[in-house]
C-alpha cells in the first residue's frame, strides 16, 4: 500500500513538472519524418528498385529462352534458385518446404540436382557475399554443365578433396 502511494506521488510530480500535458507525436509529424528524404534520394531508391526489377525480368526471360519449359518457367526458376541457395547455407528444413512447392509446379527435379551440383563443385563462397552466391546460383541455373566445366578449367584451378569449411 505504501509502495502504491509512492508510485502515485511520483507520477503526479512528473505530471506537474511537465505542465500536466503529455505531447504525443502528431500523424503529420510522423509522415514528415518518413518523407524527410530529399527527392533525389527517393528518386535514386526508385531507380535502383526499377533496375532490380528489370534485372529479374531479364533473368527470367533468359531462363525461358535457354531451358526446357519446366526448368525455364518463372515459378521454377524462382523456387529452384531459392532451394539451391538454402541448401548451400545448410537451411535444409526451409529448402524442403520449397521443394514441395517446386514439385507442385511440376518443375524438373533433375535440373535442380544439376544446379546444386554445379554450385557445390565451384567451391566455397564467403558467407557474407550473398550477391556472389545469387550470381553463382543463377549462372548454374542457366547452364549447369558449362558453369561447372568453366570453373574447373579456370587457370590455377586445383582439385580439392575433403569437406568445405563453414
N, C-alpha and C positions, 0 to 999 in steps of 0.2 A: 504494500500500500504506500509506503514511504517512497519507494522507487518510482511508482506511478506519479506521485506528486512532483518529484524532482524532474521527471521527464516532461510533465505538463508545464512546469515553470520555465524550464529551459526552452521549450517550444514557443511559449508566449514571449519570452525575452527576445528570441531570434526574430519573431514576427514584429515586435515593436521596433527593433533596430532597423528592419528593412522598410519601415513605414507602413506595415500592415498589408502591403500588396506584394504579391509574387508575380513576376513577369514571366509569361510563357512565350515561347517563340511564336511569332505570327506566321501563318502559312505563306504570306507574301515574302517574308524574310527568308524562309527556308527555300522557296523557289529561286530567289535571287542568288542564294549561295550555290545552288545546283547549276544555275545558268551563269555563274560567275566567270566561266571561261571566256576568254576573248573569242570573237567569231573565227579568227584564224585557227585557233586550236580546235574548235568544233569542226571546222571545215577539214582540217588535217585528219581528225579522227574519222570523219565520214568518208573521206577519200581513202584512208587506209582500210576501212571496213569494206568499201566497194572493191578495192584491189584484191582483198582476200576472197571476196565472193566471186570475182572474175577468175581468180586462180583456181578455185574449187570447180567452177563450171568447166574451165579448160581441161582440168584433170579428168573429170567425168566423161567429157567428150572424147578425150584421148583414149581412155579405157574402153569406151564403147566402140571406137574405131579399130582398136588393135586386138581386142579379145573376143572370145565367143560370147554369145548372148547372155549366158548365165554369169560368167565371171565379169563381163563388161557392163552389166546392168548397174545403174547408180546405187540401188539398195544393196547390191552385193559388194560393190566397191567400198561403200561407206562402212558397212558392218565388217567386212573382211579385213580392211586396214586396221580397224579398231581391235579386232581379235588378235591380229599379229602383234600389234603394239602392246596389248595387255599381256599376251604370252611372254613377250620379251621382258617385260617388267615383273614377271612372276605373279601376276594377278590372275590366277587360274580360275577362281570362283566367278569373277566378273566375265572372264573370257568364255566360260562355259555357258553363261546366260546369253551372251551374244551369239554363241554358236547355235543355240536353239532358235534364235531369231534368223540367223543366216540360213539354217536348214529350212525354216518355214518359207523363206523366199525362193526355195529350190536353187540355191547357189551352188557352184561347183566346189565340193569338198576337196577334190584332187588339187584344184588350183590353190586353195588355202594352204594345203600341205606344202606345195612347191614354194609358195611365198614365204612361209615361215622358215623353211629350209634355207632359202636364199638369204633371209635376214640373219640367221644364225651363222651361216658359213662365212659371212663377211667380218666376223669378229666383234669384239666389244665396242661399245659406244659409251661416251661419257654420260652418266645418268642425268646430268644437268642439261644436256644438249637435246632437248625434246624436239627441236626442229630438225636435227640430224636424223633422229630416229624416224620421224614422219617422212622425211625425204627418202630415206633408205627403204621404208616400207612401200612408199608409192612406186619407187623405181622397181622394186621386186614385184609389185603387183602387176605392173605393165609388162615386164619381161623377166620373169623369174629365172629362166635359164641363162640369159645373156648377162644379167647383173651378177650372178654367181661366177660365171666364167670370166667376166671382165675383172672382178675383184681378185680372182686367183691368178690372173695373168698380169697383174699390175707390177711395174718394176719394183724390185726389192721385196716382193711379197714372199713370205715364208709360211710354211705349213706348221701350224702349232697343234700340239696334241694336249690332251688333258681338259680340265674344266675351265670355264671362263669365270674369272673372279667377279664378285658382285660389286 
